[in-house]
């Protein structure tokens, strides 16, 4: 077998049941046994190594047997982890997370029972208790969905995962090896987490511990943190970087000036309503009708956002904790002694919202900007091919404040050009149906009519 044929065999390795192989040497030998002219099980390792080096024209293989086969698996079979190990790790992680789901569902149900007893005794639940009840129902739904996904993984997908995960390094088990915050553990979402997501898990855990066990110290830390980190300036940077926030720049400035002037009572009364308005702006950005949002609750708006983007880490806090504070302020129950602490907490809430607008990668306008950057870096011929495959890729809107708006216009210009028509004339094996649609657009726009008509006849003829 020559080098090219051997490399092709390596690339097309079948997904056999590699779970049974506990070492790279056994796995590699099973693959090589009928591919080379040496008996990998009976001939000496030196003979095997020499044969592989000759076929691959690669003299960099290690000299020791274990390292040799590991090198071969990783560099020629693209197997970077042993399938057996992947299988065991995924199984153990799935069982652990399944137990977490069951424990949390039980915990939520117990909390609902407790609240139901309070309701029977008092005949009502106060605002905080009511939001806690909604929070528990939300988590039961979340954990039930995760539990169902885990059971499906364990019963149907884990075998395939052992074959697949080690090939390209991507885990198909979406709840495995994830950060603590993305697991949705009840205790990880509270009044602190959304404000310090930038700290990382160890420091965040420390802040949560101080919040619950040394509240006076926590208040001092918050005060110092807001001063040293210049939170208001970070918000200003976000406002300057985002088209939605930038439209309210004058309102941001007025509110932030109130905070800087230490008028904490006014600031505390302004910010909750302002934050709710920002979430409404995001709903509109995500194609909600403004008339449908009129008189709708904050929770409705948050749920709408959550249903339209991949992950909304801020959802739990703003849906179940933030409204308690907002309602307390709205009803005039704010204690003036609390205003400094609450103002610092609220400016951190405002920062978390503006950060969400600017840094969340799966928001449509951020995804669109990334796509345009990617297309603009391609060779023009490759971009033409991408456009022919999907003529809708440029049917997006990018605000004029972004550099990508200019790139989008340049790409549109490159399509409606004689160079693109030259490409269509000179190229074969293109998506004919899409070309006819594109040329139809050109004709409608009265662009190069004679030439476009000839191309239309050419491609329509090839459809017959």
JONOR-V777489 format. One record per helix or strand of 3 or more residues. SS is the DSSP state (a for helix, b for strand). FROM is the first residue (numbers start at 1). TO is the last residue. If there is no record, write none. Layout:
BEGIN
ss & from & to
SS & FROM & TO
SS & FROM & TO
END
This chain:
BEGIN
ss & from & to
a & 3 & 11
a & 18 & 20
a & 24 & 32
a & 45 & 56
a & 65 & 75
a & 83 & 122
a & 127 & 168
a & 180 & 183
a & 186 & 188
a & 193 & 195
a & 197 & 199
a & 201 & 213
a & 215 & 229
a & 231 & 241
a & 243 & 246
a & 249 & 260
a & 264 & 285
a & 290 & 293
a & 298 & 308
a & 315 & 320
a & 322 & 330
a & 336 & 359
a & 364 & 377
a & 380 & 389
a & 403 & 415
a & 418 & 426
a & 432 & 444
a & 449 & 463
END
